[in-house]
């Protein structure tokens, strides 16, 4: 299927339209028509303007007026990828930058290209752009930007979009665009060969430089038809692993089998079935652009969310005893006990958003508090040893390292080595996330921003908790309100981007989950702009 992008007309857009494309530290939009009610917001001219703006921003950042900068560009398997790749390349040319096209690539590889020093692969790149919209539907696409300092943050993205809006206004002069790009080059390299070679070497090193440390291990990969298919043939097989039974390795931007998302139930069911059907030792699953991952052991037990964090914490704390693990806000109380009591580490539960978690880990290190792992329940995880890059493939390499080194030391084979590492992790019987939506047009908001209304809800819930002897507010909390009671806990917070208050509940029984739900329902019942239907469904289920 060809991407149905239209560049015939250049719509009139202002700064507000461009800023709507910001999604935290990413840019996201609709790149393909075909979904009712979702008009294209990322056509070629807009893409060109954004790329040109990144070029401008990079020249300013690098103070590089005197030398030619080069930017690497890669993409995942989306159907709009090639069209946007060409538009990005043109836009970078407008700003006078050289372009190095990687083709199908992973997000972590794009950042890596700013660190690699190998002129034969035109590296290091001064900046990198990944064309991706992670696990979103086929019609979406977007951009992630990197320099050697890491991924760009929210402030930088806003700056780039404001620059893009200004550039876009002047883009009607075709001759200007052509003349400004005349001195720029576009070259193609197979950078994924460099990136995968680095992953292979990391596993070999961990196993005492054995050539095939995974020989005899049967490991199946599910790439969800995203960009992660390389992991089977380019990483596992050179290490000696058997990969038969791996599935959905072919890139297909329509994602015909399941959403490429390690948090998606059907995706995890698919990799679990593949492990059991093939009697494999381990299953590995990636999201579309390979910056998130999860695993499944030989019995079909999933290593995702809290369990994946527990596993990686166990591995990291063996290497760096007593150090701090930074996670997002929705991790379980059981995980805190496991990290602190069983593993002897320290757990800092921070905010949602992988960039928030990584930045906090970097900040802690700068203050002298040693931390080596920053990880979200979503499967975004970053290690200090890997330049604080959230790399789903590298997280799986850490797990493979454990398998390989354990066998090399005669400490057992198969994924039981991994399963034993999370022994003692207390897990809830019930774990829910409900989404309480705020009606932005409700009269109760008085035309004000939904965030202000959301903060009022949180404050009211907080006040109501103080008078309840059965409940205890978390003494250290960076986001929303977290409350323990009835043998479980709940966290009510305001979404980073949307008019929604997500409510996470964990409990040891359905009845206890309902009790926690009733606490919130009672506290928010007079907030008429809040859609509490999901909460009502829970509290009336008992």
C-alpha positions, -999 to +999 in steps of 0.1 A: +000+000+000+014+034-010+014+063+015-014+087+004+003+119+011-007+151-007+018+178-016-002+193-043-015+221-021+003+239+007-023+245+034-022+278+054-008+270+088+003+291+117+025+286+148-004+271+167-009+244+141+027+235+143+028+234+181-001+209+181+023+184+166+043+183+198+040+152+219+063+157+248+098+152+235+085+138+201+066+152+171+036+132+160+009+137+134-013+121+108+008+113+077-017+091+057-053+096+048-078+068+052-090+071+088-123+091+091-120+122+112-082+122+111-071+147+084-034+148+074-014+171+097+021+160+086+022+166+048+055+169+029+058+207+031+053+206+069+078+178+072+103+198+051+098+228+073+104+208+105+135+192+091+148+226+080+141+239+115+160+211+131+189+219+107+188+256+119+186+245+155+215+222+151+237+248+134+229+272+163+235+245+189+268+233+174+279+269+167+289+255+133+285+282+108+321+275+095+317+238+088+291+215+071+271+195+095+256+161+086+225+145+099+216+108+098+180+099+090+163+065+096+127+052+097+106+023+110+082+002+088+054+027+085+038+031+050+045+068+050+082+063+058+097+067+024+078+098+015+087+115+048+123+104+044+126+122+011+108+153+026+131+153+056+162+151+033+149+180+013+143+201+044+178+194+058+192+205+024+173+238+027+194+245+059+225+235+041+232+202+059+245+169+044+221+139+048+230+103+055+201+080+049+201+047+069+168+034+056+150+010+079+165+015+113+157+015+150+155+046+172+184+035+194+206+031+163+199+066+153+212+080+186+241+056+184+251+071+151+260+104+168+285+085+190+301+060+165+334+072+151+338+055+118+342+077+087+335+048+064+299+049+077+299+087+077+299+087+115+296+104+139+265+123+127+261+158+142+224+151+147+200+123+139+163+121+130+142+089+135+109+089+115+085+069+138+053+071+157+061+042+180+031+018+184+004+042+171-018+032+141-006+029+105-018+064+095+004+082+121+040+092+119+064+116+135+100+124+145+125+119+173+156+140+173+191+133+187+225+148+192+255+131+210+240+145+242+209+123+238+173+129+228+160+164+225+137+176+253+103+194+253+118+228+252+140+220+222+110+205+203+089+236+210+118+257+196+121+236+165+083+238+158+083+275+163+112+278+138+094+254+115+063+277+114+084+307+104+102+287+077+069+273+064+056+308+057+085+315+034+084+281+016+063+292-013+093+303-033+103+270-050+135+286-063+147+295-028+143+259-017+162+246-047+191+270-044+195+266-007+198+228-011+222+228-041+254+224-020+241+196+002+246+159-004+225+129+002+243+095+008+231+061+019+249+037+043+240+005+061+245+017+096+224-011+112+254-034+104+275-013+128+248-011+154+241-049+154+278-057+155+280-037+187+252-057+203+269-090+193+302-079+207+285-070+240+272-105+245+305-121+236+323-099+260+300-109+289+306-146+282+344-143+283+348-137+245+331-169+234+323-168+197+289-184+201+278-180+237+242-187+230+248-219+211+219-243+217+196-217+231+163-215+213+151-179+213+121-166+193+116-130+183+084-112+176+090-078+158+053-071+153+062-062+116+081-031+129+118-024+126+131-051+150+133-081+127+170-076+125+175-090+160+170-127+150+193-129+120+218-101+129+222-105+166+209-139+179+221-162+150+257-149+150+258-157+187+247-193+180+211-191+190+183-211+172+156-186+161+131-209+143+096-200+152+103-162+152+074-143+138+064-111+121+100-101+113+091-086+079+085-049+080+048-041+072+035-007+081-001-019+082+008-040+113-015-069+101-008-093+131-009-073+162+001-038+176+039-037+180+037-028+217+050-049+246+022-034+268-005-047+245-023-078+257-027-094+222+010-088+214+022-105+246-002-134+240+013-138+205+049-140+217+039-163+246+021-187+222+052-187+200+075-196+229+052-225+241+045-238+205+082-239+197+093-251+231+117-222+231+140-211+260+130-175+257+108-151+237+117-115+229+092-088+217+099-052+205+078-022+198+078-006+163+110+013+166+128-010+191+132+014+219+109-008+241+109-045+247+097-074+269+105-111+272+088-144+280+104-174+297+102-210+287+070-216+308+052-186+292+058-163+321+060-127+309+088-103+318+072-070+312+061-040+333+071-046+370+085-080+364+109-067+337+120-039+360+126-064+387+147-086+364+169-058+351+172-044+386+185-078+398+210-079+370+222-043+375+224-045+413+246-076+410+270-054+390+265-022+411+254-032+446+234-007+467+227+018+438+195+035+430+169+023+404+148+051+390+113+042+376+081+059+367+053+066+391+030+036+384+053+008+396+040-015+424+047-014+461+059-050+457+087-038+433+099-013+459+101-041+485+119-064+461+145-038+451+152-025+486+147-056+508+156-085+485+182-068+463+196-042+487+192-014+463+173+019+465+141+026+445+132+061+434+097+062+420+096+093+398+072+107+371+057+091+340+075+098+307+108+080+298+126+113+293+116+123+329+129+090+343+162+092+324+168+128+332+163+122+369+188+093+368+213+116+351+206+143+377+211+119+406+245+108+393+255+144+390+247+149+427+267+119+437+239+094+441+249+064+420+223+050+396+228+028+366+192+020+355+163+042+346+132+023+334+095+028+328+067+002+332+061+008+294+094-010+286+114+021+280+147+014+298+181+031+298+215+021+313+243+044+322+268+020+305+248+026+273+249+064+273+215+066+290+198+056+257+164+039+260+172+009+239+149-021+238+175-042+220+202-034+245+179-043+274+175-077+258+212-079+254+216-075+292+193-104+297+211-125+271+244-116+288+230-132+320+220-163+301+254-166+284+275-158+315+255-181+338+260-210+314+297-202+309+301-203+347+282-236+349+253-221+368+224-236+348+209-232+313+177-219+299+155-191+311+151-205+347+183-184+355+162-153+347+130-166+365+150-173+396+163-137+397+127-124+403+119-149+429+104-131+459+088-103+439+053-097+454+028-092+427-008-079+430-037-101+422-055-072+406-039-044+385-060-018+367-057+014+349-088+035+345-090+067+325-111+095+338-116+120+310-121+157+315-146+173+292-127+204+280-159+221+268-179+215+301-192+248+317-175+239+350-141+246+333-152+282+326-132+282+294-100+275+314-072+250+307-081+214+316-049+211+336-062+236+361-094+216+366-074+184+369-052+199+396-084+209+415-096+173+414-062+160+427-062+186+455-097+176+466-089+139+466-058+146+486-078+166+512-104+139+515-078+112+522-064+131+552-096+124+572-097+087+565-078+065+590-077+035+567-056+053+541-021+066+540-006+091+514+028+082+501+054+104+519+076+107+488+057+112+455+065+133+424+033+129+404-004+131+413-015+115+446-005+080+456-024+064+485-020+030+503-049+012+520-069-021+520-037-040+513-031-022+480-027+013+466-040+038+440-023+065+420-044+093+405-025+117+383-029+141+354-018+128+320+013+144+305-005+154+273-042+146+274-073+159+293-073+126+313-068+116+349-054+080+348-062+060+379-039+030+386-051+006+413-033-025+426-048-048+452-047-084+465-084-090+457-112-077+435-130-065+467-100-045+479-097-029+444-134-019+446-128-004+480-100+017+467-121+027+437-149+038+460-126+061+479-118+079+446-154+078+434-166+094+466-140+121+464-147+132+428-185+128+427-191+166+425-167+172+396-192+171+368-167+176+340-150+144+349-162+112+331-162+086+359-180+059+339-150+035+341-149+040+378-186+033+382-182+001+362-155-011+387-174+000+418-207-017+407-190-049+397-189-064+432 
